[in-house]
Amino acid sequence: MYEFLVYQSKNLVPILADHGYHRPLYNLKRSHWWTVVVFNILFLIVGQAVAVLLGRFYYDKGGNSKWMATLVQTAAFPLLFIPYLFLRSPDESTSLSAPPSTRLMIIIYIVVGVIIAGDNMLYSIGLLYLSASTYSLICATQLAFNAVFAFFINRQKFTVLILNSVIILSLSAALLATNDGSDKPSGVSRSEYFLGVFTTLAASALYSLVLSLMQLTFEKVLKKETFSVVLDMQIYTSIVATCVTVVGLFASGEWRTIRGEMDSFGNGEVSYIMTLVWTAVAWQICSVGVVGLIFVVSSLFSNVISTLSLAVTPIASLVVFHDKMNGAKIIAMLLAFWGFASYIYQNYLDDLEVRKNQTESCDATNTSDPC
C-alpha cells in the first residue's frame, strides 16, 4: 500500500528547496503525498509513545541493564525486511543518477550506526533516572537542536516562527532541568536525576544530528525516489548499532545479570520477555515513521512530529504510571505544544506558497493537463 501511494503520477511542479520540501516525493499528487505523510506520522507517534512507556515499565519492574535497554532500540531491525521484500515498486531500479559507490555507503552506514548506538545508550541512561513524563518533555528539545543542525547542514531557512520554537523549547528544557526532581523514580538520587537530564539533552542533540545527516545522505548521495533507500538506511545502520550494542553488553559483563533480571522481574519471566520484545517492535515502527518523514518531507518536519509525540507521552504516563504533574512540568508541556504549533504553522505557510507556485506555473504554461 505504501509503495502504491508513493509511485502514483507526479503532477506537481518542482518547488524551491528554501521552504524545506526537498523531497522529490512531494511531486506526487497532493492527496497521495499527504496520505503517505499521515501513515508515517502515525507510525512515529504510536511507536515512540509505546516504546517510551514500555522502557519505563522495564525499569520500574526490576530491569536495570542499560545495555539491554539500548539493544532493544535497534534489535528488531529484521522486521523491516517484510516491507522491504513485499512493498517494492515495479520501477524500483530507476534512479535519477549513478548509484553511489559501495565503499562510500558502507562508510556512511558504519558512521551513522555507531552514532545511533551511542545515542541509544544516552537515551537509556536518561530514562533510567527520569520519570517517563520528564524524560519525554526534555526529549522535546530535539526540535530546537534540529533547527540548528538543519540550518548548517541542510540549508534550512530560519524564520521568525522557527526561532520562536527554538527559544520556547529551550526554556521548556531549562525549566525541567531546574525542577526539584520530586517526581524522580524511587531510589534515584538528586545527582542521578541531573545526570538523567544531561544525558537526555545530549541524546536529543545527537539524535537531531543523525536526522540531518540522513537527510543530507538522501539528497546528496543516494538521489533515489524509492522507499527502499529509506529502509536500506534504517536496516544497515540498525545492524551496525545492534552489533556495537551487543559488543558493549558482553564487554560490560551485564549479560551475566540478564538471568537474574528475568527471575526477579515484577510481573514474571513471560512479562520480562514480552516487554523487551514489544519495546523492540515499537522502536522499529517509530523508526520507519522517522526515516519515512525525512524522505518525503524533511528532517525538520520529522522532528516536529516526534516532538508532538513527546509532548503527548507525559499525558499517557500520567495515566499509566501516575506520574506527578507539578506546575513546572505542566508549564513545560504547554511550552512544548507552543513550540510544536509554531513549527506546524510555518509548515502551513510553506504549503500555501507551494500551492501558489503550482498555480502560477500551470497558468504560465497554459496547458490543458491537470496540475
Number of C-alpha atoms within 10 A of each C-alpha: 9 16 18 13 16 23 20 14 11 17 15 21 17 16 19 12 13 13 18 20 26 23 22 17 23 23 20 19 18 14 10 21 20 15 14 20 20 14 15 25 23 16 21 29 22 17 24 26 25 18 24 24 22 21 25 24 18 22 19 17 16 17 23 16 20 20 23 21 26 27 25 25 30 29 24 22 23 12 14 17 13 9 15 16 9 10 15 16 16 10 10 15 11 11 13 10 10 10 12 12 10 9 8 10 17 13 11 18 22 17 15 23 26 20 18 24 25 18 22 27 22 23 26 27 23 30 28 27 28 26 26 31 31 33 25 27 29 31 26 31 30 29 33 27 23 28 27 24 22 25 14 12 15 22 15 21 16 14 11 11 16 23 16 17 25 24 14 23 30 22 16 25 24 15 15 20 19 11 16 12 17 12 18 22 19 11 8 14 13 14 10 17 23 19 16 28 26 17 20 32 24 19 24 25 21 20 24 26 22 21 23 24 19 23 24 19 15 20 16 10 18 20 18 24 22 20 23 18 19 23 20 15 20 24 25 19 25 27 20 20 28 24 18 17 26 17 11 18 19 12 10 11 11 15 16 11 12 15 11 12 18 18 14 15 20 16 12 13 15 11 15 21 13 12 17 21 15 18 26 26 21 24 26 29 23 26 25 22 27 27 25 26 27 26 28 26 21 27 33 30 22 26 28 25 23 25 27 21 22 28 26 19 26 28 16 17 21 14 10 12 16 12 19 17 16 11 10 16 21 15 15 25 29 16 22 29 21 16 29 25 16 21 25 17 13 16 19 12 12 16 14 12 15 19 15 12 17 18 14 12 16 17 12 9 9 9 10 8 8 7 15
